[in-house]
Amino acid sequence: MPLILPSGFPAISTLATENIPLTLTDGKAAAGSVAPIRIAVLNLMPQKIETETDIVRMLSYSAHTIDLKWMKLRSHVSTHVPSGHMDTFYEFADNLMAQPLDGLIVTGAPVETMAYEAVDYWTELTAILDWARTHVRSTLYLCWGAMAALYYFYAIPKHLLPTKCFGVFDTMPSSGGLPIFRGMDDVFRMPNSRHTEIHAADVEATPGISVIAHSPEAGVSIVASSHGHEFYVLGHLEYPVWTLGNEYRRDLGKRDDVDIPQHYYPNDNPACQPQATWRSAATLFYNNWVQYYVAPTASVSK
């Protein structure tokens, strides 16, 4: 089914080189077609274009027509992407919040070690989180976005790790019967790249949320609220195969808490080509989220 993306959006040409078939409609659904599912993405990552491409890649196999909207903040100006890109493809959060939306994705951000309240856009972000609870069917929070939302809604603290949780880790659903895991294996792999974690005991002691996937090595992996209104994913299922390697080379020699990404390079040899062992799980996870939690026809049980 089509993805509704604006003409000239960089992900279009990038994904064409990966032989990912995108049927694109520029700005509106075809006449007579079913109304599209409208999903907004609050992209807090500095490398906007890479993150946009990752999200589009994940949603490109959906059976639904999806109209993707890109949300920006008034309280923070991105300096890692041309202003023209933001002006052309992004809308301010308050403008999008005045429109009907079905789902929301909130990405991570490179502010892990800061106190949440010290982040310059914290007040605007929390207003968006409050709005999402009453205006969209389901919100998908990723990495720092997940930890920030868990802190804001439930006072779940983050804990600094002695070394970065960095690599591709076996992850197990706590309950394979949830629609979000439909079709997925009993163990799936998920990339992680973070300096902080949350503790399972804090989640288990908090009414209304539960750990629905965990990793023996990476710890709490996915948390969900009752009825799937919110999913908090601490890893990066959306990553393509090269991202962890790029991060490793970027940080090598610049940080003292980053080792070679675990379970990523064959034989732990950075000279070897890594293989994406999480792609099918990622595709299923995102498609299940749209199908069973975001779509207007979704009917989800716990």
ZAMARGU-4260 file (C-alpha; in steps of 0.2 Angstrom, whole numbers, plus 5000, padded with zeros to 4 digits):
<rodrens>
0) 5000/5000/5000 | 5006/5018/4997 | 5016/5028/5009 | 5011/5047/5008 | 5027/5057/5008
5) 5031/5074/5000 | 5040/5075/4984 | 5059/5076/4986 | 5059/5068/5003 | 5077/5061/5004
10) 5071/5043/5010 | 5063/5040/4994 | 5079/5040/4984 | 5089/5031/4997 | 5077/5017/4999
15) 5075/5015/4980 | 5094/5010/4980 | 5090/4996/4993 | 5077/4989/4982 | 5063/4993/4994
20) 5047/4995/4984 | 5039/5011/4989 | 5022/5015/4981 | 5021/5034/4985 | 5008/5047/4984
25) 5013/5065/4985 | 5002/5073/4999 | 4986/5064/4998 | 4977/5047/4995 | 4971/5042/4978
30) 4953/5047/4975 | 4941/5034/4981 | 4954/5025/4992 | 4952/5021/5010 | 4957/5035/5021
35) 4975/5033/5026 | 4982/5030/5044 | 4990/5046/5049 | 5006/5044/5060 | 5016/5058/5066
40) 5035/5056/5070 | 5043/5068/5083 | 5061/5066/5077 | 5072/5071/5091 | 5088/5064/5083
45) 5101/5076/5077 | 5104/5066/5061 | 5086/5069/5055 | 5088/5061/5037 | 5095/5045/5043
50) 5081/5043/5056 | 5068/5047/5044 | 5074/5034/5032 | 5075/5021/5046 | 5056/5025/5051
55) 5050/5025/5032 | 5059/5008/5029 | 5050/5000/5044 | 5033/5006/5038 | 5036/5003/5020
60) 5029/4985/5021 | 5013/4989/5029 | 4996/4983/5022 | 4989/5000/5026 | 4991/5017/5017
65) 5000/5028/5029 | 5002/5047/5029 | 5018/5051/5038 | 5019/5068/5046 | 5036/5075/5053
70) 5035/5085/5069 | 5047/5098/5075 | 5048/5108/5091 | 5047/5127/5093 | 5058/5126/5109
75) 5073/5118/5100 | 5082/5122/5084 | 5091/5107/5075 | 5108/5112/5069 | 5113/5095/5061
80) 5102/5097/5046 | 5099/5111/5034 | 5085/5123/5039 | 5077/5121/5022 | 5074/5103/5026
85) 5065/5107/5042 | 5055/5120/5034 | 5050/5110/5019 | 5046/5093/5027 | 5042/5096/5045
90) 5027/5105/5054 | 5028/5112/5072 | 5021/5101/5085 | 5007/5112/5090 | 5000/5113/5072
95) 5000/5094/5070 | 4992/5092/5087 | 4977/5102/5080 | 4975/5089/5067 | 4967/5072/5068
100) 4981/5059/5070 | 4980/5040/5073 | 4998/5036/5080 | 5014/5044/5086 | 5032/5039/5086
105) 5044/5048/5097 | 5062/5045/5094 | 5077/5044/5105 | 5089/5059/5108 | 5107/5061/5112
110) 5104/5068/5130 | 5104/5052/5140 | 5116/5058/5153 | 5107/5074/5157 | 5093/5076/5170
115) 5076/5076/5160 | 5071/5093/5167 | 5088/5100/5160 | 5084/5096/5142 | 5079/5113/5134
120) 5063/5106/5126 | 5057/5096/5141 | 5042/5107/5144 | 5036/5106/5126 | 5040/5088/5125
125) 5029/5084/5140 | 5015/5094/5133 | 5016/5082/5118 | 5016/5067/5129 | 5000/5073/5138
130) 4992/5077/5121 | 4996/5060/5114 | 4987/5050/5128 | 4970/5058/5123 | 4972/5061/5105
135) 4981/5045/5096 | 4977/5027/5098 | 4995/5022/5101 | 5012/5030/5104 | 5028/5021/5100
140) 5042/5028/5111 | 5060/5024/5106 | 5076/5023/5117 | 5078/5040/5126 | 5061/5044/5121
145) 5055/5028/5130 | 5064/5032/5146 | 5059/5050/5146 | 5040/5045/5144 | 5042/5032/5158
150) 5050/5045/5169 | 5037/5058/5165 | 5021/5047/5167 | 5027/5035/5180 | 5043/5042/5189
155) 5053/5027/5182 | 5071/5033/5185 | 5085/5029/5173 | 5102/5022/5179 | 5119/5026/5171
160) 5128/5010/5165 | 5147/5008/5168 | 5149/5004/5150 | 5138/5007/5135 | 5125/4994/5131
165) 5130/4992/5113 | 5127/4978/5102 | 5113/4966/5095 | 5105/4956/5109 | 5094/4941/5111
170) 5077/4947/5117 | 5062/4937/5123 | 5044/4942/5124 | 5037/4940/5141 | 5020/4935/5133
175) 5021/4928/5116 | 5002/4930/5115 | 5002/4949/5113 | 4997/4955/5096 | 5013/4966/5095
180) 5023/4950/5094 | 5011/4941/5082 | 5022/4930/5070 | 5038/4934/5079 | 5050/4920/5085
185) 5051/4916/5104 | 5068/4924/5104 | 5072/4939/5092 | 5087/4950/5091 | 5087/4969/5094
190) 5101/4982/5092 | 5104/4992/5108 | 5115/5008/5109 | 5113/5017/5126 | 5122/5023/5141
195) 5107/5021/5153 | 5094/5008/5158 | 5079/5006/5168 | 5076/4992/5181 | 5063/4979/5179
200) 5059/4980/5198 | 5053/4998/5196 | 5042/4994/5181 | 5035/4979/5190 | 5031/4990/5205
205) 5021/5002/5195 | 5003/4999/5191 | 4997/5001/5172 | 5013/4996/5164 | 5023/4979/5162
210) 5039/4973/5154 | 5034/4963/5139 | 5051/4959/5132 | 5068/4957/5141 | 5086/4952/5137
215) 5097/4942/5148 | 5111/4954/5143 | 5103/4970/5139 | 5090/4970/5152 | 5073/4978/5150
220) 5069/4979/5132 | 5051/4984/5129 | 5038/4990/5141 | 5019/4992/5137 | 5005/5001/5145
225) 4988/4992/5147 | 4979/4989/5131 | 4994/4994/5121 | 4991/5013/5121 | 5009/5015/5123
230) 5025/5005/5119 | 5042/5010/5126 | 5056/5002/5116 | 5073/5004/5124 | 5082/4997/5108
235) 5083/5001/5090 | 5073/4988/5079 | 5073/5002/5066 | 5092/5002/5064 | 5099/4996/5047
240) 5114/4984/5047 | 5127/4998/5046 | 5122/5010/5060 | 5131/5001/5075 | 5147/5000/5065
245) 5146/5019/5061 | 5143/5023/5079 | 5158/5012/5084 | 5169/5020/5072 | 5163/5038/5077
250) 5166/5035/5095 | 5182/5025/5094 | 5196/5034/5103 | 5184/5048/5109 | 5175/5039/5123
255) 5182/5027/5136 | 5165/5018/5139 | 5162/5011/5122 | 5169/4994/5117 | 5166/4984/5100
260) 5147/4981/5098 | 5143/4964/5105 | 5136/4950/5094 | 5137/4962/5079 | 5153/4958/5069
265) 5157/4940/5064 | 5170/4933/5076 | 5170/4951/5084 | 5181/4956/5070 | 5177/4974/5064
270) 5185/4970/5047 | 5170/4957/5044 | 5154/4963/5036 | 5140/4962/5049 | 5123/4954/5045
275) 5106/4961/5050 | 5098/4947/5060 | 5084/4957/5067 | 5076/4964/5050 | 5061/4952/5050
280) 5057/4954/5068 | 5058/4973/5066 | 5046/4973/5051 | 5034/4962/5060 | 5035/4973/5076
285) 5031/4989/5066 | 5018/4981/5055 | 5009/4973/5071 | 5009/4990/5079 | 5000/4998/5065
290) 4988/4984/5062 | 4983/4980/5079 | 4985/4996/5089 | 4985/5011/5077 | 4973/5007/5063
295) 4955/5013/5066 | 4949/4995/5065 | 4961/4989/5078 | 4954/4980/5093 | 4967/4975/5105
300) 4966/4966/5121 | 4980/4966/5135
</rodrens>
